[in-house]
Amino acid sequence: MRVAVGAARGAPPGFARALASAAARRIARDPDSALARASRINQYVASGGTLTGDALDAAVTENVRAMALFLYDLYRVLGKDAAEDAAVVRDEAFRAFIERDRTEGPFVYVGAHMGNFDLVGRLLGRNGWQMQVLSVPDPGGSYQWQNEMRNRAGFEVTPVSMDSLKAAARRLASGSSVLTGLDRPLPEPDKVQPRFFGRPAPLPLLHVRLAMRAGVPVVPMTGRRRPDGRYELLQADPVPMLGDRPTPDVLRANAEAVLAPVERWITEDPVQWSMPHVVWPDVEAP
């Protein structure tokens, strides 16, 4: 990861775009590429099954290219506060988002893997939006590096465990918010699978369980790339959790309510959905 950061800082934008395009074309044509397979299935389902043939091939290539450029944009400015600030739109909605957490929280925030959430999140952190982040359990080397990067932005990154979940529950009870993800598929799916783009998907329910137990709303969010190359915070209105008991029907309904704005964001710009894992393992794209 440190080599990647150094390479990104040394690569001019034009060269980086050309390299990302060439690599994306190569990966998209590779029948053994796990990344290409994930992109193909995810783009196919997100299109409602309308993408096929050359159109689906082109979508996969553009999606893989976008994932590479999002990382380039992050690594190129990482640790340079002025450059990071310039890469993110800090408008009235951005400032109101931070103020709402202070005055109306706590919330359970859930981040969707679109655009460049890390860049947006780092600016949020430097502007006082600091909280516990529940991350992937048992993180490997690259995830550990990513967690360290997020810690330096002011977050308390805690891989999911019994201890970190208890800490999150105490934090919510004391009036502070927590953050986790919602669209990375689970290796060991929950028995309850919410419908995402019309199909059951093995997605996390952790945010729903935490929010129901604490009696707080869930706020979906992400960071989308604008046509001018900068990134903007996307946020949905707080989603109240329904029901008093976490029955399967209640869990599913609450999870689908949280996923609804994420579906809308992905539909608006599917190429920016940076999900390198197959979300629907029972689907084979044409």
PAZAPA-4460 file (N, C-alpha, C; in steps of 0.05 Angstrom, whole numbers, plus 32768, in hexadecimal, padded with zeros to 4 digits):
% residues 286
    n_x    n_y    n_z   ca_x   ca_y   ca_z    c_x    c_y    c_z   seq   type   mol
   8011   7FE8   8000   8000   8000   8000   8011   8019   8000     1      M     A
   8028   8018   800E   8039   8030   800F   8046   8034   7FF3     2      R     A
   804C   801E   7FE5   8057   8021   7FCA   8042   802D   7FB8     3      V     A
   8028   8025   7FBB   8013   8030   7FAB   8010   804E   7FB0     4      A     A
   8012   8056   7FC9   8010   8073   7FD0   8027   8082   7FC2     5      V     A
   803F   8077   7FC4   8056   8085   7FB8   8053   8087   7F9A     6      G     A
   8049   8071   7F8D   8045   8071   7F70   8030   8086   7F68     7      A     A
   801B   8087   7F77   8005   809A   7F71   800F   80B7   7F73     8      A     A
   8020   80BD   7F87   802A   80D8   7F8A   803D   80E0   7F73     9      R     A
   804A   80CC   7F68   805D   80D1   7F52   8051   80D0   7F37    10      G     A
   8038   80C7   7F34   802C   80C4   7F19   801B   80DC   7F12    11      A     A
   8021   80E9   7EFB   8010   80FF   7EF2   7FF4   80F5   7EEC    12      P     A
   7FDF   8105   7EEF   7FC3   80FC   7EEB   7FBE   80F0   7ECF    13      P     A
   7FCA   80FB   7EBA   7FC5   80F0   7E9F   7FD0   80D4   7E9D    14      G     A
   7FE8   80D0   7EA8   7FF4   80B5   7EA7   7FE4   80A2   7EB8    15      F     A
   7FDB   80AB   7ECF   7FCB   8099   7EE1   7FB1   8091   7ED3    16      A     A
   7FA4   80A3   7EC5   7F8B   809C   7EB7   7F90   8088   7EA1    17      R     A
   7FA6   808C   7E92   7FAC   807A   7E7C   7FB3   805E   7E87    18      A     A
   7FC2   805D   7E9D   7FC9   8044   7EA9   7FB1   8036   7EB4    19      L     A
   7F9F   8045   7EC1   7F86   8039   7ECC   7F75   802D   7EB6    20      A     A
   7F73   803C   7E9F   7F63   8032   7E89   7F6F   8018   7E7D    21      S     A
   7F89   8017   7E7A   7F95   7FFF   7E6F   7F92   7FE8   7E82    22      A     A
   7F96   7FEC   7E9B   7F93   7FD7   7EAF   7F76   7FCD   7EB0    23      A     A
   7F63   7FE0   7EAF   7F47   7FD8   7EB0   7F3F   7FC7   7E98    24      A     A
   7F49   7FCE   7E81   7F42   7FBE   7E69   7F4E   7FA2   7E6C    25      R     A
   7F66   7FA0   7E76   7F73   7F86   7E7A   7F63   7F75   7E8E    26      R     A
   7F5D   7F81   7EA5   7F4E   7F73   7EBA   7F33   7F6A   7EB0    27      I     A
   7F25   7F7C   7EA2   7F0A   7F75   7E99   7F09   7F5E   7E86    28      A     A
   7F1F   7F5A   7E77   7F20   7F44   7E64   7F2A   7F29   7E70    29      R     A
   7F33   7F2B   7E89   7F3F   7F13   7E96   7F28   7F02   7EA2    30      D     A
   7F24   7EEA   7E97   7F0E   7ED9   7EA1   7F13   7ECF   7EBE    31      P     A
   7F2C   7ED0   7EC7   7F32   7EC6   7EE2   7F34   7EDD   7EF7    32      D     A
   7F2D   7EF5   7EEF   7F30   7F0C   7F01   7F18   7F0D   7F14    33      S     A
   7F1D   7F0B   7F2E   7F07   7F0C   7F42   7EFB   7F28   7F42    34      A     A
   7F0C   7F3D   7F3D   7F02   7F58   7F3D   7EEF   7F5C   7F25    35      L     A
   7EF7   7F52   7F0E   7EE6   7F55   7EF6   7ECB   7F46   7EFA    36      A     A
   7ECD   7F2E   7F06   7EB4   7F1F   7F0A   7EA2   7F2E   7F1D    37      R     A
   7EAD   7F39   7F33   7E9C   7F48   7F46   7E90   7F60   7F38    38      A     A
   7EA0   7F6F   7F29   7E95   7F87   7F1B   7E7F   7F7F   7F08    39      S     A
   7E83   7F69   7EF9   7E70   7F60   7EE5   7E55   7F5A   7EF1    40      R     A
   7E56   7F4A   7F07   7E3C   7F42   7F14   7E2F   7F5A   7F21    41      I     A
   7E3F   7F6A   7F2F   7E33   7F81   7F3D   7E28   7F96   7F2A    42      N     A
   7E36   7F9B   7F14   7E2C   7FAE   7F00   7E13   7FA4   7EF2    43      Q     A
   7E13   7F8A   7EED   7DFC   7F7D   7EE0   7DE3   7F7F   7EF1    44      Y     A
   7DE5   7F78   7F0A   7DCE   7F79   7F1C   7DC5   7F95   7F21    45      V     A
   7DD8   7FA8   7F25   7DD1   7FC3   7F2A   7DC3   7FD0   7F12    46      A     A
   7DC8   7FC5   7EFA   7DBA   7FD0   7EE2   7D9E   7FC4   7EDF    47      S     A
   7D96   7FB3   7EF1   7D7C   7FA6   7EEE   7D7D   7F90   7EDA    48      G     A
   7D95   7F85   7ED4   7D98   7F70   7EC0   7D97   7F7A   7EA3    49      G     A
   7D99   7F95   7E9F   7D98   7FA0   7E84   7DB2   7FA0   7E76    50      T     A
   7DC9   7FA1   7E85   7DE3   7FA2   7E78   7DEC   7F86   7E6F    51      L     A
   7DF2   7F83   7E56   7DFC   7F69   7E4B   7E10   7F70   7E35    52      T     A
   7E1E   7F5B   7E2C   7E2F   7F5E   7E15   7E44   7F74   7E18    53      G     A
   7E48   7F83   7E02   7E5C   7F98   7E02   7E57   7FAE   7E16    54      D     A
   7E3D   7FB4   7E1C   7E37   7FC8   7E2F   7E40   7FC0   7E4B    55      A     A
   7E3D   7FA7   7E52   7E45   7F9D   7E6C   7E64   7F9C   7E6E    56      L     A
   7E71   7F94   7E58   7E8E   7F94   7E57   7E99   7FB1   7E5C    57      D     A
   7E8C   7FC4   7E4F   7E95   7FE0   7E52   7E90   7FEA   7E6E    58      A     A
   7E7A   7FE2   7E7A   7E74   7FEA   7E96   7E89   7FDF   7EA9    59      A     A
   7E91   7FC6   7EA5   7EA5   7FB9   7EB6   7EBF   7FC8   7EB4    60      V     A
   7EC7   7FCE   7E9B   7EE1   7FDC   7E97   7EE0   7FF7   7EA4    61      T     A
   7ECB   8006   7EA1   7EC9   8020   7EAD   7EC8   801F   7ECC    62      E     A
   7EBB   800B   7ED6   7EB9   8007   7EF3   7ED4   8001   7EFF    63      N     A
   7EE3   7FEF   7EF3   7EFE   7FE8   7EFD   7F10   8000   7EFB    64      V     A
   7F0E   800F   7EE4   7F1E   8027   7EE1   7F18   803B   7EF7    65      R     A
   7EFE   803F   7EFC   7EF7   8052   7F11   7F02   804A   7F2C    66      A     A
   7F01   8030   7F33   7F0C   8027   7F4D   7F2A   802F   7F4F    67      M     A
   7F39   802B   7F39   7F55   8031   7F39   7F59   804F   7F3D    68      A     A
   7F4A   805F   7F2F   7F4E   807C   7F31   7F45   8088   7F4C    69      L     A
   7F31   807B   7F59   7F2A   8084   7F74   7F42   8080   7F87    70      F     A
   7F4F   8069   7F84   7F67   8064   7F95   7F7D   8078   7F8F    71      L     A
   7F81   807D   7F75   7F96   8091   7F6D   7F90   80AC   7F79    72      Y     A
   7F77   80B5   7F77   7F6F   80CF   7F82   7F75   80D0   7FA0    73      D     A
   7F6F   80BA   7FAE   7F74   80B9   7FCB   7F92   80B9   7FD1    74      L     A
   7FA1   80A7   7FC5   7FBD   80A4   7FCC   7FCE   80BD   7FC3    75      Y     A
   7FC5   80CA   7FAE   7FD4   80E2   7FA4   7FD5   80F8   7FB9    76      R     A
   7FC0   80FB   7FC8   7FBE   8112   7FDB   7FC0   8109   7FF8    77      V     A
   7FC1   80EF   7FFD   7FC0   80E5   8018   7FD5   80F2   802B    78      L     A
   7FCC   80FC   8041   7FDE   8108   8055   7FE5   8125   804F    79      G     A
   7FDB   8130   8039   7FE0   814D   8032   7FC5   815B   8037    80      K     A
   7FC2   8167   804E   7FA8   8172   8056   7F9C   8185   8041    81      D     A
   7FAC   8197   8037   7FA2   81AB   8024   7F98   819D   800A    82      A     A
   7FA8   8189   8001   7FA0   817B   7FE8   7F87   816A   7FED    83      A     A
   7F85   815E   8004   7F6E   814E   800B   7F55   8160   800C    84      E     A
   7F58   8177   8019   7F42   818A   801B   7F38   8193   7FFF    85      D     A
   7F4B   8198   7FED   7F44   81A1   7FD2   7F36   818C   7FC2    86      A     A
   7F39   8172   7FC9   7F2D   815C   7FBA   7F10   8157   7FC2    87      A     A
   7F07   8164   7FD7   7EEC   815F   7FE2   7EDC   8178   7FE3    88      V     A
   7EC2   8177   7FDC   7EB1   818E   7FDE   7EA7   8192   7FFB    89      V     A
   7EAD   81A9   8006   7EA4   81AF   8021   7E90   81C5   8020    90      R     A
   7E77   81BE   801B   7E62   81D1   8017   7E50   81D3   8030    91      D     A
   7E3A   81E0   802E   7E28   81E3   8045   7E1D   81C8   804E    92      E     A
   7E16   81B7   803B   7E0C   819C   8042   7E21   818C   8051    93      A     A
   7E3A   818F   804A   7E50   8182   8058   7E51   818B   8075    94      F     A
   7E50   81A6   8079   7E52   81B1   8094   7E39   81AA   80A4    95      R     A
   7E21   81A9   8097   7E09   81A3   80A5   7E09   8186   80AE    96      A     A
   7E15   8175   809F   7E17   8158   80A6   7E27   8155   80C0    97      F     A
   7E3D   8163   80C3   7E4D   8161   80DB   7E3D   816D   80F3    98      I     A
   7E30   8183   80EE   7E20   8190   8104   7E09   817F   810D    99      E     A
   7DFC   8171   80FA   7DE6   8160   8102   7DEE   8149   8114   100      R     A
   7E06   813E   810F   7E10   812A   8122   7E13   8134   813E   101      D     A
   7E1D   814D   813F   7E22   8159   815A   7E08   8160   8168   102      R     A
   7DF4   8168   8159   7DDB   8173   8166   7DC4   815E   8167   103      T     A
   7DC4   814B   8154   7DAE   8138   8153   7DB6   811B   8157   104      E     A
   7DCF   8116   8159   7DD9   80FA   815B   7DD1   80EE   8176   105      G     A
   7DD7   80D5   817A   7DE9   80C5   8169   7DDB   80B8   8152   106      P     A
   7DEB   80AF   813F   7DE2   80A0   8128   7DF4   8088   8124   107      F     A
   7DEA   8074   8115   7DFB   805F   810A   7DFE   8067   80EC   108      V     A
   7E16   806E   80E5   7E1C   8075   80C9   7E25   805C   80BA   109      Y     A
   7E1D   805B   80A0   7E25   8044   8090   7E30   8050   8075   110      V     A
   7E48   8047   806E   7E55   8051   8056   7E52   803D   803F   111      G     A
   7E4A   8047   8028   7E49   8037   8010   7E63   803B   8000   112      A     A
   7E6C   8025   7FF3   7E85   8025   7FE5   7E82   8032   7FC9   113      H     A
   7E80   804C   7FC9   7E7F   805C   7FB1   7E94   8071   7FB1   114      M     A
   7E9E   8078   7F99   7EB0   808E   7F97   7EC7   808C   7FAA   115      G     A
   7ECA   80A0   7FBB   7EE2   80A2   7FCC   7EDA   80A9   7FE9   116      N     A
   7ECE   8096   7FF6   7EC4   809B   8012   7EDC   80A2   8024   117      F     A
   7EF3   8096   8020   7F0A   809C   8031   7F12   80BA   8030   118      D     A
   7F12   80C5   8018   7F1A   80E1   8016   7F05   80F3   8024   119      L     A
   7EEC   80ED   801F   7ED6   80FD   802C   7ED7   80F9   804A   120      V     A
   7EDB   80E0   8052   7EDB   80D9   806F   7EF2   80E7   807D   121      G     A
   7F09   80E9   8070   7F20   80F6   807D   7F1B   8113   8082   122      R     A
   7F0E   8120   806E   7F07   813C   8073   7EF2   8140   8088   123      L     A
   7EDE   812D   8089   7ECB   812E   809F   7ED9   812B   80BA   124      L     A
   7EEC   8119   80BC   7EFA   8114   80D4   7F0A   812D   80DD   125      G     A
   7F17   813A   80CA   7F27   8152   80D1   7F15   816A   80D9   126      R     A
   7EFB   8167   80D3   7EE8   817D   80DA   7ED7   8175   80F2   127      N     A
   7EE0   8161   8101   7ED3   815B   811B   7EC0   8144   811B   128      G     A
   7EBC   8137   8104   7EAA   8120   8102   7EBB   8106   8108   129      W     A
   7EBE   8100   8121   7ECF   80EA   8129   7EC0   80D6   8139   130      Q     A
   7EC4   80BC   8132   7EB3   80A7   813E   7EC0   808C   813C   131      M     A
   7EB4   8079   8149   7EBC   805D   8147   7EB4   8052   812C   132      Q     A
   7EC6   8045   811E   7EC1   8038   8105   7EC3   801A   8108   133      V     A
   7EAD   800C   8103   7EAD   7FEE   8104   7EB6   7FE4   80E8   134      L     A
   7ECD   7FD7   80E7   7ED8   7FCF   80CD   7ED8   7FB1   80CB   135      S     A
   7EE4   7FA7   80B5   7EE4   7F8B   80AE   7EF3   7F7B   80C5   136      V     A
   7EE7   7F65   80CE   7EF5   7F56   80E3   7F0E   7F48   80D8   137      P     A
   7F22   7F44   80EA   7F3B   7F36   80E3   7F47   7F43   80CA   138      D     A
   7F4E   7F5C   80CA   7F58   7F6A   80B2   7F73   7F5F   80AA   139      P     A
   7F78   7F5C   808F   7F92   7F55   8085   7FA3   7F6D   8083   140      G     A
   7FBA   7F6A   8074   7FCE   7F7F   8073   7FC4   7F98   8067   141      G     A
   7FB7   7F97   8050   7FAD   7FB0   8043   7F97   7FBC   8054   142      S     A
   7F86   7FAC   8060   7F70   7FB7   8071   7F7C   7FC4   808A   143      Y     A
   7F91   7FB8   8095   7F9E   7FC4   80AC   7FA9   7FE0   80A5   144      Q     A
   7FB6   7FE1   808E   7FC1   7FFB   8085   7FAA   800F   8082   145      W     A
   7F94   8007   8076   7F7D   8018   8072   7F72   8022   808D   146      Q     A
   7F71   800F   80A1   7F67   8017   80BB   7F7A   802B   80C8   147      N     A
   7F94   8027   80C5   7FA7   803B   80D0   7FA3   8056   80C4   148      E     A
   7F9E   8057   80A9   7F9A   8070   809B   7F81   807E   80A6   149      M     A
   7F6C   806F   80AC   7F53   807B   80B6   7F57   8084   80D3   150      R     A
   7F67   8075   80E2   7F6C   807E   80FE   7F7A   8099   80FE   151      N     A
   7F8C   809D   80EB   7F9B   80B6   80EA   7F89   80CE   80E3   152      R     A
   7F72   80C7   80D7   7F5E   80DC   80D1   7F4D   80E3   80E9   153      A     A
   7F51   80D6   80FF   7F42   80DC   8117   7F2C   80C8   811F   154      G     A
   7F2A   80B2   810F   7F16   809E   8115   7F22   8089   8128   155      F     A
   7F10   807B   8135   7F18   8064   8146   7F0F   804B   8137   156      E     A
   7F21   803F   8127   7F1A   8028   8117   7F1C   800E   8127   157      V     A
   7F06   7FFF   8129   7F06   7FE7   8139   7EFB   7FD0   8128   158      T     A
   7F0B   7FBC   8120   7F00   7FA5   8112   7EE9   7F99   8122   159      P     A
   7ED5   7F8F   8114   7EBD   7F84   8122   7EC5   7F6C   8133   160      V     A
   7EBE   7F6D   814D   7EC2   7F58   8160   7EAD   7F5C   8176   161      S     A
   7EAC   7F4A   8189   7E99   7F4D   819F   7EA0   7F66   81AF   162      M     A
   7EBA   7F6B   81B3   7EC2   7F82   81C3   7EBC   7F9C   81B4   163      D     A
   7EC1   7F9D   819A   7EBC   7FB6   818C   7E9E   7FBB   8189   164      S     A
   7E8E   7FA6   8187   7E71   7FAA   8186   7E66   7FB4   81A1   165      L     A
   7E71   7FAA   81B7   7E69   7FB4   81D1   7E71   7FD1   81D5   166      K     A
   7E89   7FD8   81CA   7E91   7FF4   81CC   7E7F   8006   81BB   167      A     A
   7E77   7FFC   81A4   7E65   800C   8193   7E4A   8010   81A1   168      A     A
   7E40   7FFB   81AE   7E26   7FFE   81BC   7E28   8012   81D3   169      A     A
   7E3F   8011   81E1   7E43   8025   81F7   7E45   8041   81EC   170      R     A
   7E53   8043   81D5   7E56   805E   81C9   7E3B   806A   81C1   171      R     A
   7E2B   8059   81B4   7E10   8063   81AC   7E00   806B   81C5   172      L     A
   7E01   805B   81DA   7DF2   8061   81F2   7DFB   807B   81FF   173      A     A
   7E15   8082   81FB   7E1F   809A   8207   7E1A   80B3   81F5   174      S     A
   7E0E   80AF   81DD   7E08   80C6   81CC   7E1B   80CB   81B6   175      G     A
   7E2E   80B8   81B0   7E41   80BB   819A   7E3A   80A7   8184   176      S     A
   7E42   80AE   816B   7E3A   809F   8154   7E50   808A   814D   177      S     A
   7E48   8077   813C   7E5B   8063   8131   7E57   8061   8113   178      V     A
   7E6A   8055   8106   7E6A   8053   80E9   7E72   8037   80E1   179      L     A
   7E64   802C   80CC   7E6C   8012   80C1   7E64   8011   80A4   180      T     A
   7E69   7FFB   8096   7E62   7FF8   807A   7E48   7FE9   8077   181      G     A
   7E3D   7FEA   805E   7E23   7FDC   805A   7E21   7FCD   8040   182      L     A
   7E34   7FD0   802D   7E31   7FC3   8013   7E47   7FAF   800D   183      D     A
   7E58   7FA8   8020   7E6D   7F93   801C   7E61   7F79   8025   184      R     A
   7E5F   7F65   8012   7E52   7F4C   8019   7E61   7F3D   802F   185      P     A
   7E52   7F2E   803F   7E5D   7F1F   8055   7E67   7F04   804B   186      L     A
   7E7F   7EFB   8055   7E88   7EE0   804D   7E76   7ECA   8059   187      P     A
   7E6B   7ED0   8070   7E58   7EBD   807D   7E3E   7ECC   8080   188      E     A
   7E2B   7EC9   806D   7E13   7EDA   806C   7E01   7ED6   8084   189      P     A
   7DF3   7EEB   808C   7DDE   7EEA   80A0   7DC7   7EDA   8094   190      D     A
   7DB7   7ECE   80A5   7D9F   7EBF   809B   7D8B   7ED3   808E   191      K     A
   7D8B   7EEC   8097   7D7A   7F00   808B   7D89   7F0F   8076   192      V     A
   7D7F   7F0E   805D   7D8D   7F1C   8047   7D7A   7F31   803B   193      Q     A
   7D81   7F4A   803E   7D6F   7F5F   8032   7D71   7F5E   8014   194      P     A
   7D5C   7F69   8007   7D5C   7F6B   7FEA   7D6A   7F85   7FE2   195      R     A
   7D7D   7F82   7FD0   7D8D   7F98   7FC6   7D8C   7F97   7FA8   196      F     A
   7D82   7FAB   7F9B   7D7C   7FAB   7F7F   7D6A   7F93   7F78   197      F     A
   7D57   7F8E   7F89   7D43   7F79   7F84   7D4B   7F5D   7F89   198      G     A
   7D63   7F58   7F92   7D6D   7F3D   7F98   7D77   7F3A   7FB4   199      R     A
   7D72   7F24   7FC2   7D7E   7F20   7FDC   7D9C   7F21   7FDA   200      P     A
   7DA9   7F2E   7FED   7DC6   7F31   7FED   7DD1   7F2D   8009   201      A     A
   7DE8   7F1F   800C   7DF3   7F19   8026   7E02   7F31   8032   202      P     A
   7DF3   7F46   8038   7DFE   7F5F   8041   7DFD   7F61   8060   203      L     A
   7E0D   7F72   806C   7E0D   7F74   8089   7DF2   7F7F   8094   204      P     A
   7DEC   7F76   80AC   7DD6   7F81   80BB   7DDF   7F8D   80D6   205      L     A
   7DF9   7F8F   80D9   7E04   7F99   80F2   7DFA   7FB5   80F8   206      L     A
   7DF9   7FC7   80E4   7DF0   7FE2   80E9   7DD2   7FE3   80F2   207      H     A
   7DC2   7FD1   80E7   7DA6   7FD0   80EF   7DA3   7FC6   810C   208      V     A
   7DB1   7FB1   8113   7DB0   7FA7   812E   7DBA   7FBC   8143   209      R     A
   7DD0   7FC9   813D   7DDA   7FDD   814F   7DC6   7FF4   8153   210      L     A
   7DBB   7FFD   813C   7DA9   8014   813D   7D8F   800D   814C   211      A     A
   7D85   7FF5   8147   7D6C   7FED   8154   7D71   7FEB   8173   212      M     A
   7D87   7FDF   817A   7D8D   7FDC   8197   7D90   7FF7   81A4   213      R     A
   7D9D   800A   8196   7DA1   8024   81A3   7D8A   8037   819F   214      A     A
   7D77   8030   818D   7D60   8042   8187   7D68   805B   8179   215      G     A
   7D7B   8059   8165   7D85   8070   8156   7D81   806B   8138   216      V     A
   7D80   8080   8128   7D7D   807C   810B   7D98   8074   80FE   217      P     A
   7D95   806B   80E5   7DAC   8064   80D4   7DAF   8079   80BE   218      V     A
   7DC7   8082   80B9   7DCC   8096   80A4   7DDE   808B   808E   219      V     A
   7DD4   8085   8076   7DE5   807C   8060   7DF4   8094   8055   220      P     A
   7E0D   808E   804C   7E1E   80A3   8041   7E33   8097   802F   221      M     A
   7E3F   80A8   801E   7E55   80A0   800D   7E63   80B9   8003   222      T     A
   7E77   80B5   7FF2   7E86   80CB   7FE6   7E88   80C8   7FC8   223      G     A
   7E79   80D8   7FB8   7E78   80D4   7F9B   7E89   80E8   7F8D   224      R     A
   7E95   80DF   7F77   7EA6   80F0   7F66   7E95   8101   7F53   225      R     A
   7E9A   811B   7F53   7E8C   812D   7F42   7E99   8130   7F26   226      R     A
   7E8B   813B   7F13   7E98   813E   7EF8   7EB1   814E   7EF8   227      P     A
   7EB4   8161   7F0C   7ECC   8171   7F0D   7EE4   8163   7F1B   228      D     A
   7EE0   8149   7F23   7EF5   8139   7F2F   7EF6   813B   7F4D   229      G     A
   7EE7   814C   7F59   7EE7   814E   7F77   7ED1   813B   7F81   230      R     A
   7ED3   8135   7F9B   7EC0   8123   7FA8   7EAD   8132   7FBA   231      Y     A
   7E94   8128   7FBB   7E80   8135   7FCC   7E73   8120   7FDF   232      E     A
   7E6C   8129   7FF6   7E5D   8118   8009   7E41   8114   8000   233      L     A
   7E38   80FB   7FFE   7E1C   80F5   7FF9   7E11   80EA   8013   234      L     A
   7DFA   80F3   801B   7DED   80EA   8034   7DCF   80E7   8030   235      Q     A
   7DC4   80D4   803D   7DA7   80D1   803D   7D9C   80DB   8058   236      A     A
   7D82   80E0   8059   7D76   80E7   8072   7D78   80D0   8086   237      D     A
   7D79   80D5   809F   7D7A   80BF   80B3   7D63   80AC   80AF   238      P     A
   7D68   8093   80B0   7D54   807E   80AC   7D4C   8073   80C7   239      V     A
   7D34   8078   80D1   7D2D   806D   80EC   7D29   804F   80EA   240      P     A
   7D30   8041   80FF   7D2D   8025   8100   7D11   801E   810B   241      M     A
   7D04   800C   80FD   7CE9   8004   8104   7CEA   7FEA   8115   242      L     A
   7CD6   7FE7   8126   7CD4   7FCE   8136   7CE3   7FCF   8150   243      G     A
   7CDA   7FBF   8163   7CE7   7FBD   817D   7CF8   7FA4   817F   244      D     A
   7CF3   7F90   816F   7D02   7F76   8171   7D0E   7F70   8156   245      R     A
   7D27   7F66   8156   7D35   7F61   813D   7D2C   7F47   812F   246      P     A
   7D13   7F45   8129   7D09   7F2E   811A   7D13   7F2E   80FD   247      T     A
   7D14   7F18   80EF   7D1E   7F18   80D3   7D10   7F2D   80C2   248      P     A
   7CF6   7F2F   80C4   7CE7   7F42   80B3   7CEF   7F5F   80BA   249      D     A
   7CF2   7F65   80D3   7CF9   7F80   80DC   7D15   7F86   80D3   250      V     A
   7D28   7F74   80D7   7D44   7F78   80CE   7D45   7F7D   80B0   251      L     A
   7D37   7F6D   80A1   7D37   7F6F   8084   7D2B   7F8A   807B   252      R     A
   7D15   7F92   8087   7D08   7FAB   807F   7D1A   7FC3   8086   253      A     A
   7D26   7FC3   809D   7D38   7FD9   80A5   7D50   7FDA   8093   254      N     A
   7D5C   7FC3   808D   7D74   7FC2   807B   7D6D   7FCD   805F   255      A     A
   7D56   7FC5   8055   7D4E   7FCE   803A   7D48   7FEC   8039   256      E     A
   7D3E   7FF6   804F   7D39   8013   8050   7D53   8023   804F   257      A     A
   7D68   8018   805C   7D82   8025   805C   7D8F   8022   8041   258      V     A
   7D8B   800B   8033   7D97   8007   8019   7D8A   8017   8003   259      L     A
   7D72   8020   8007   7D63   802E   7FF2   7D72   8046   7FE6   260      A     A
   7D7C   8058   7FF7   7D8B   806F   7FEB   7DA5   8066   7FDE   261      P     A
   7DB1   8051   7FE8   7DCA   8047   7FDB   7DC4   803C   7FBF   262      V     A
   7DAE   802E   7FBC   7DA5   8025   7FA2   7DA2   803D   7F8F   263      E     A
   7D97   8052   7F99   7D92   806A   7F88   7DAD   8076   7F7F   264      R     A
   7DC0   8078   7F92   7DDA   8084   7F8C   7DE9   8073   7F77   265      W     A
   7DE8   8059   7F7A   7DF6   8047   7F68   7DE8   8048   7F4C   266      I     A
   7DCE   8049   7F4C   7DC0   804A   7F32   7DC7   8064   7F23   267      T     A
   7DCA   807A   7F32   7DD2   8093   7F25   7DED   8093   7F18   268      E     A
   7E00   8083   7F24   7E1B   8082   7F19   7E28   8067   7F20   269      D     A
   7E1F   8051   7F13   7E28   8036   7F1B   7E46   8032   7F18   270      P     A
   7E53   8040   7F06   7E70   803D   7F03   7E7F   8044   7F1C   271      V     A
   7E74   8055   7F2D   7E82   805D   7F45   7E7E   804A   7F5C   272      Q     A
   7E6F   8035   7F58   7E6C   8021   7F6E   7E85   8010   7F70   273      W     A
   7E95   8015   7F84   7EB0   8009   7F87   7EAE   7FF0   7F99   274      S     A
   7EA0   7FDC   7F8F   7E9D   7FC3   7F9F   7EAC   7FAC   7F91   275      M     A
   7EC4   7FA5   7F9B   7ED4   7F90   7F8E   7ECC   7F73   7F96   276      P     A
   7EB5   7F70   7FA4   7EAB   7F56   7FAB   7E90   7F51   7F9F   277      H     A
   7E8A   7F38   7F99   7E70   7F30   7F8D   7E5B   7F33   7FA3   278      V     A
   7E47   7F44   7F9E   7E32   7F49   7FB2   7E1C   7F34   7FB0   279      V     A
   7E19   7F29   7F98   7E04   7F14   7F94   7E11   7EFA   7F8A   280      W     A
   7E1A   7EE9   7F9C   7E2A   7ED1   7F94   7E1A   7EBD   7F84   281      P     A
   7DFF   7EBF   7F85   7DEF   7EAC   7F76   7DEA   7EB5   7F59   282      D     A
   7DF5   7ECC   7F51   7DF0   7ED7   7F36   7E08   7ED2   7F24   283      V     A
   7E02   7ECB   7F0B   7E16   7ECA   7EF6   7E0E   7EDE   7EE1   284      E     A
   7E1F   7EF2   7EDC   7E19   7F06   7EC7   7E1F   7EFA   7EAC   285      A     A
   7E10   7F04   7E97   7E15   7EF9   7E7C   7E30   7F03   7E72   286      P     A
***
